[in-house]
Amino acid sequence: MKIEKDTAVTLRYKVADANGKLLEQSSEPMVYLHGGYDNTFPKLEAALEGKMPGFQTTLDLQPQDAFGSRDESLVQTIPKTQFPPGVKVGGQLQGRGEDGQAHMFTVMKIKGDKVMLDGNHPMAGKALRLSVSVMEVRAATEEEITHRHVHGEHGHHH
């Protein structure tokens, strides 16, 4: 089956930086609903359109085509007293940015009574090399299309 709108696509992927240093690799296959549902990068969807299982490609993505540019307004320093005990570097917590939007913040540094948080995606601002191989393509169910994402194994769980 070809990859087209409203197909569930199973991929294995590797993400490297522009110099080829491996940043992330799928241990489990990733499944996404194809067809403009914002479930993956638009450039990846365009490259996979019409392809079949077994297809492999490597894309060089600029920051704006991947996780976006860094937004320095999402870097905040907050008094440690505002955190629960046991806050650790690398820990993540949900919070609101200056834009009022919910963001996932990563604890970057703890210095004395101050905690430095970064609400940017860890790969924001980076040019990435994305290598994918298509494992499987199937028709999405009506429920998946209505919910705009894949359900079940390797997909979204409620």
Secondary structure per residue as TSV (DSSP state, phi and psi in degrees):
chain	resnum	aa	ss	phi	psi
A	1	M	-	360.0	139.6
A	2	K	-	-82.7	151.3
A	3	I	-	-75.9	120.7
A	4	E	-	-150.6	178.5
A	5	K	T	-53.8	138.3
A	6	D	T	66.6	35.0
A	7	T	E	-111.9	148.9
A	8	A	E	-95.4	121.7
A	9	V	E	-112.0	127.2
A	10	T	E	-101.9	124.5
A	11	L	E	-125.0	152.6
A	12	R	E	-109.0	144.0
A	13	Y	E	-143.2	158.4
A	14	K	E	-133.3	139.0
A	15	V	E	-118.0	124.9
A	16	A	E	-124.2	162.5
A	17	D	E	-79.8	179.0
A	18	A	T	-61.6	-21.9
A	19	N	T	-89.8	0.6
A	20	G	-	90.9	5.3
A	21	K	-	-75.2	123.9
A	22	L	E	-65.0	126.3
A	23	L	E	-106.4	-36.2
A	24	E	E	-156.7	145.2
A	25	Q	E	-141.3	140.8
A	26	S	-	-73.7	126.3
A	27	S	S	-87.3	-35.7
A	28	E	S	-110.3	149.1
A	29	P	-	-61.8	151.0
A	30	M	E	-103.1	138.4
A	31	V	E	-119.4	133.9
A	32	Y	E	-137.5	158.3
A	33	L	E	-89.3	118.7
A	34	H	-	-85.5	143.2
A	35	G	S	127.7	34.3
A	36	G	S	80.7	28.8
A	37	Y	S	-94.9	9.3
A	38	D	S	60.9	33.4
A	39	N	S	-94.2	-9.5
A	40	T	S	-156.2	-179.4
A	41	F	-	-68.0	134.0
A	42	P	H	-54.4	-37.4
A	43	K	H	-65.6	-33.8
A	44	L	H	-68.8	-45.1
A	45	E	H	-57.5	-43.9
A	46	A	H	-62.2	-40.4
A	47	A	H	-69.2	-28.6
A	48	L	H	-92.2	-16.8
A	49	E	T	-51.5	125.9
A	50	G	T	82.2	-1.4
A	51	K	-	-85.9	166.7
A	52	M	-	-117.3	164.9
A	53	P	T	-53.8	143.2
A	54	G	T	98.5	-18.1
A	55	F	-	-66.6	137.4
A	56	Q	E	-130.5	144.9
A	57	T	E	-154.4	160.6
A	58	T	E	-126.5	126.8
A	59	L	E	-114.4	137.3
A	60	D	E	-96.4	117.5
A	61	L	E	-111.3	130.0
A	62	Q	-	-76.8	159.6
A	63	P	G	-49.1	-41.8
A	64	Q	G	-67.0	-19.3
A	65	D	G	-94.6	-5.4
A	66	A	T	-117.5	-106.8
A	67	F	T	-98.9	12.0
A	68	G	-	84.7	172.7
A	69	S	-	-79.1	158.4
A	70	R	-	-69.2	142.8
A	71	D	-	-115.9	104.6
A	72	E	G	-67.1	-16.8
A	73	S	G	-69.6	-13.4
A	74	L	G	-90.0	2.6
A	75	V	E	-96.3	121.1
A	76	Q	E	-133.6	148.3
A	77	T	E	-114.6	126.6
A	78	I	E	-129.4	143.4
A	79	P	E	-59.5	138.0
A	80	K	G	-59.3	-26.2
A	81	T	G	-62.5	-18.6
A	82	Q	G	-84.6	0.8
A	83	F	S	-110.3	152.5
A	84	P	-	-67.2	156.6
A	85	P	T	-59.3	151.6
A	86	G	T	88.0	10.3
A	87	V	-	-62.5	132.6
A	88	K	-	-129.1	151.6
A	89	V	T	-61.0	134.0
A	90	G	T	94.5	-14.7
A	91	G	-	-66.9	154.4
A	92	Q	E	-124.5	145.4
A	93	L	E	-148.7	152.9
A	94	Q	E	-82.0	137.7
A	95	G	E	-157.1	-178.2
A	96	R	E	-111.3	135.7
A	97	G	-	-81.9	177.3
A	98	E	T	-61.3	-22.6
A	99	D	T	-78.9	-1.8
A	100	G	S	81.8	-4.8
A	101	Q	-	-85.4	151.2
A	102	A	E	-73.8	135.7
A	103	H	E	-136.8	155.1
A	104	M	E	-92.0	122.6
A	105	F	E	-104.5	140.6
A	106	T	E	-108.0	134.9
A	107	V	E	-75.5	114.5
A	108	M	E	-91.0	-38.5
A	109	K	E	-155.9	143.6
A	110	I	E	-123.1	119.7
A	111	K	E	-129.6	108.9
A	112	G	T	61.1	-122.2
A	113	D	T	-100.0	18.3
A	114	K	E	-117.5	143.0
A	115	V	E	-120.7	125.8
A	116	M	E	-97.8	125.5
A	117	L	E	-114.9	150.3
A	118	D	E	-131.6	119.9
A	119	G	-	-92.0	3.6
A	120	N	S	-78.1	150.7
A	121	H	-	-60.9	141.0
A	122	P	T	-54.4	-24.8
A	123	M	T	-102.3	9.3
A	124	A	T	-63.3	143.7
A	125	G	T	80.6	1.0
A	126	K	-	-106.9	138.7
A	127	A	-	-78.4	134.7
A	128	L	E	-123.5	151.3
A	129	R	E	-112.0	114.1
A	130	L	E	-108.0	118.9
A	131	S	E	-109.4	127.1
A	132	V	E	-130.4	150.6
A	133	S	E	-131.9	134.1
A	134	V	E	-84.0	120.4
A	135	M	E	-90.6	-44.3
A	136	E	E	-154.6	149.4
A	137	V	E	-136.7	130.8
A	138	R	E	-141.4	161.3
A	139	A	E	-68.2	135.7
A	140	A	-	-74.0	153.0
A	141	T	-	-79.3	162.6
A	142	E	H	-59.2	-39.4
A	143	E	H	-63.0	-43.0
A	144	E	H	-62.3	-40.9
A	145	I	H	-65.3	-43.5
A	146	T	H	-61.7	-42.4
A	147	H	H	-83.4	-9.2
A	148	R	T	67.7	22.3
A	149	H	S	-158.2	165.1
A	150	V	-	-82.5	144.1
A	151	H	B	-108.3	168.8
A	152	G	S	85.1	-158.6
A	153	E	T	-54.6	126.9
A	154	H	T	66.7	0.0
A	155	G	S	-104.0	-151.4
A	156	H	B	-83.3	138.9
A	157	H	-	-118.5	144.0
A	158	H	-	-89.1	360.0
